Amino acid sequence: MTKKKEIDRLRESAGRIKVGDGSDGAITGMMTISNRLYIIKEKAIYVIAMADEIDPKRTRADIPNMQQIVVDAGSGSEIVRRILLTARELFRKDRLLEPIDWNAVLIAALELLRDVLAAQEIAEEYAANKRAAEAKVTPPEDRAFRLPAVPGIEARMKSFIQKADHACQTIFNMCALFYSEAEMRSAGKWLDGFANVIKARHAANAQFIKFSTALAEFGKLIRNTRHCIEHPKTTQRIELRDYQLTADRRLEEPTIQVIHDATPIDKIALEQFMSVIVGQLLDGIETLMAYLAAMHMKPFGKIPTMVGEIPGGQRKDGVRFGYLVNIGGEWHKLT
């Protein structure tokens, strides 16, 4: 019998890893993506890399197991719950039809999470700067008034739209994991192609058709808004205004208006605009994932099964959608 090397005994022995620190809160769950273990804490998500991943040939005994923060938000975040934790619940190898690459779907969900969190961070930083500017407002002196201003307002707005647009592109990429990208592109431009494929494939599902059409319209609005920023024209531009004093002596907060023939947006407070966009992204991603899982679910024997809203008392980590099984005429979460 070959005697094990010391490094083999070390690598194969039990061990402990302290993930993060107390500021991240408690560990609330974990998931595997691309054979890597992700530890979900209340305020952060870490990826774990064992020593064998770094040094597979076992050449150095001093290579440690590694941990790295990948998302500065955890299960306490609504965005994490509605995107990544929902994806973990819905996209499982044992629940989806064989052709679906469930791991690739989880990778797309992680990318979506990063995009939406980045957009939300920009919105929160803008709101904080706005409050700081308003706190410095003083009454007029000698018929002169110093208007407040938000530093870097144009750069923030541009970055916000770019993150939203990238999220919409990732939404399309996720759809392409369930429906042929070539088929979608031949059926129409970008998310319009997805909506047209849904109309052809699921003609009896009026709700899915209505949702996919609305998702495509939202995607066009975001893409056209980005075009207004990056390729401005007389009929395609952004009107962004910092604080303004109106004729009735009212201080008007920063506003945005999108001038575009197809997808105009009336003048709206920039803070409200950002809040609405993040909210619509979240609603769209969460609902899309539920539909995609429902349309590609493996049969579960002879027991009626579906994807739907989990009853309130059966939800874990605040995840809204999951697999349900009908027992005695009532729907219960399938674990």
N, C-alpha and C positions, 0 to 999 in steps of 0.2 A: 504494500500500500504506500503510495507516494505521500510523503510528509508535506503538509501545507506550509507554504512560505508565511513568514510573519505578516507581510502586507496583505495576503489573502485572509488570514485570520482577522486582521484589523478591519478590512473592508466588509467582511461578511458577518461581523459581530453586531450585536444590537447597540444602538446609540440614541442620543437625544440631541435635538436641535431647538434652541430657543429662537423663535421667529419674531423679529422686530423687538419692540419694547412695550412698556405699559401705556405709552401714549397712543398706540394703535388700537387699544381695547383688547377684548378677548377674541380668540379664534372661534369663528362661527361655522366654518365649513371648509371644504376643499374640493378641487376638481382637477382632472387631467386633460391637458391640451397638448397635442403633439408629443405624447409620452413624457411630458414635464408636469410636475406636481405644483399646483397653485394653491397657496394657503390663503383663505379669505378671513380677514379679521374685521372688526367693527369699523375701522377707519382706514384700512389699507389692504392691499393684496400683494403677496410676495410669491416669487417663483423659487423653487428649491432645485438645486443641481447637486446631485450626489458626486462624490469623489470619482466614481467610475465613469461618469459622463465627461469629466474633465480629463481624466487620465485612464482611458479604457484598458490600456496595456499594463496597468499597475506597475509603473516604473518608479513611483515615488510615494513613500509612506507618509510624507508630510503634506500631501495635498488634502485640504479640508473639504468637507461638504459646504456648499455655498448657498446663500440666500440673497435675494435682491428684490427690492420693492419695485413693482411694475405699474401699480396704480395707486395714487395717493387718495384713495377713497375705498370704503369697504361696504359691508352689508348694511351699515347704518345709512347709506346714501340711497335715495330713491332711484337715482340713475343706475346704480349698480344693480339694485334689485330688479328693475324693470327691463334691463338689457342682459347682463351677464348671468344673473341667477335665474332669470326666466329661460335663457338659452340652455343653461345646465339642466333645467327641469324638462325641457321639451326635446332637445336634440341628443337622444341617447341611441347607442348602437342597437340595443335590443328593442327599440320602439319604432325605428324608421325603416322604410323599405330598403332593401339591399343596395340599390344603385346609389343611394344618397351618401355622400362623404360627410358623415356627421362631424368628424374632426375638423374638416375645412369650414363647416358652418360655425363651429365654436371659435375658430380663428377669426372669422369675419365678425362675430359678435364681440370679441375682444377689441377688434379695431374700431367697431362702432362705439363701444364704450369709451374708448380713448378720445374719439372725435367729439362726442357729445359732452363729456366731462371738460374738454378743452374749451368748447363753446360756452359752457356754463361758467367756467372760471373767468373767461373774458367778460361775460355779463356781470359777474359778481364784482370783479375789479372795477369795471365801469361804474357800477352803482356805488361802490365805496368812494371813488374819486368824486362822483357827483355830490354825495353827501358832504364830503370835505369841502368842496367848492362852495356849497350853499351855506355851510357853517361860517364862512368868512364874509358873507354879505353884510354890508353896513348901510345905514340910511344915506341918502344923497347929501352932499355938502356943497354949498355955493352953486346950486343948480347942476352939480356934476355927480354922476353915479358910476361906480366901477362895476361893470358886469362880471359875474363869475364866469369861469371857463374850466372845461375839463381837459387836462393835458392829453395830447395824443389821441383825440377823439376820432380822427379819420383813420389812423392806423388800427385802432381797436375795432372800429366798425368793419374795416376790410378783413382783418384777421378772423372776426366772428363769421362773416359770410363765407370765407374760404373753408373754415372748419365745417360749417353746415353743408356746403357743397360737397366736400369730401365725404361726409357722412352719407349723403344721397348717392354718391358713386358707389360706396361700399354696400349700400342697400341693394343697388343693382347687381353688384357682384354676388351678394348672398342669394338673390333670386336666381342667378345663373347656375347656382349649385343644385337647383331643383328643376329648372326649366332650361332647355338648350339656349345658350347665348346666341348662337347663330339663328335660331328660330325667332328669338325675341328681337334681334337686330333687323331681321327681314320683315318683321311684323310692324315695325315702327321705330321712331327715334327714341333711344334711351328707355326711360320708364314707360313711355307710351307703348313700346313693344311688349313689355311685360304685361301691361293692362290688356292689350289686344290678344295675347296668348291666353290669358285667363278667360277672356270672353269666349275664345274658341274651345278651350279645353274643359271649362267648367260652366257651360251655358246655363245649367240649372241652378247654379249657386249665385243668386242675385246679390247677396250681401258681399261676397268675395269680389264680384265684378265691380260693385259700387265702391268698395274700399280701394281696389287696385287703381281705378280711374282717379279717385281723389288723391291717392299717393303719387300718381304720375303728374297731376296738376301741381301738387306741392313741389315736386322735384323740379318742374319747369320754372316755377316762381323763384326758387333758390338759384337755379342755374342762370336764369335771365338777370337776376339781381347781381350775380357775380359778373356777368357780361357788362352790365351798366358801370361797374367799378373799373374793370380791366380794359374795356373797349368803349369808352364813352362817346356818344354822338348827341346831336341835338334832340333826337327822339328816343335816346337810350342813355339815361344818366341817373345819377343819384343827387338829390338835393339834401345835403346834410348841414344842419345849422346848430351851432352852439347856443348858449343862452341868448335870448332876445328880450328886449323890453318892448311891449306892445303899446299902442296909442292910448290904451286905457290904464297905463301904468302897471300892467301886470307882467311879472317876470315869467317868461315862458321857458320851460326846460328844453334841453336839446331834442331836436326832432329829425326824422328821416322821412324822405319821400322818394319813391321809385317811379321814375318816368320811363314807361315802356308800353308799347302798343298792345302787347299780348298779356302781360302780367303786371299792370300798374299797382302801386300801393299808395293810398292816400297818406297825407302827412300824419305821422304818429310819433308819440314820444319814443325816443330811441330805447329807453329802458323797457318800455312795454313791448316794443318790437322784438327785442332780444328774448324776452320772457315768452312771448307767443311762439317764436321759432323753436326754442328749446322744447317747449311743451308739445308742439306738433311733431317734432322729431321723435320724442319719447313715445307718444301715442302711436305714431306710425310704425316704429320699429317693433314695439311690443305686440301690436295687433298683427303685423306682418308675420312675425315668428309663429304666432298661434295658428294663423291660416296655413303657413307652409308645413307645419307639423301635422295639422289636421288632414291636409290633402295627401300626405305621404306617410301615413301611419300604418304599421304592420297590423294585420288582423290579430285579434287576441282571442283565439278559440271561438266558441259560440256565444260568449258573453258580450252583450252590447258595450262598446267602448267608444269614446270620443275625446277630442280635445276641447276643453271649455273652461269657464271660470270655476276655480276651485272654491267650494263652500267656505265661507269666512272662518269657521272654526277649525278647518283642516289645512289652512295655509301655513307654509313654513317660510320664514324669512321675508314675509310680505309678498311672495310671488303669487301673482293673480291667475295665471294660466297653467294648466297641467293636464295630465291624462285622467279621465274619469271613467269609472266602471259602474254599470247599472246593476244594483243588487236590491231585489225586492221592490223595484219601482222607484228607487232613489239613487241619485248619482253620488258616488264617493270617489275620493282621490285614489288613484292607482299608484301604489308605492313600489 
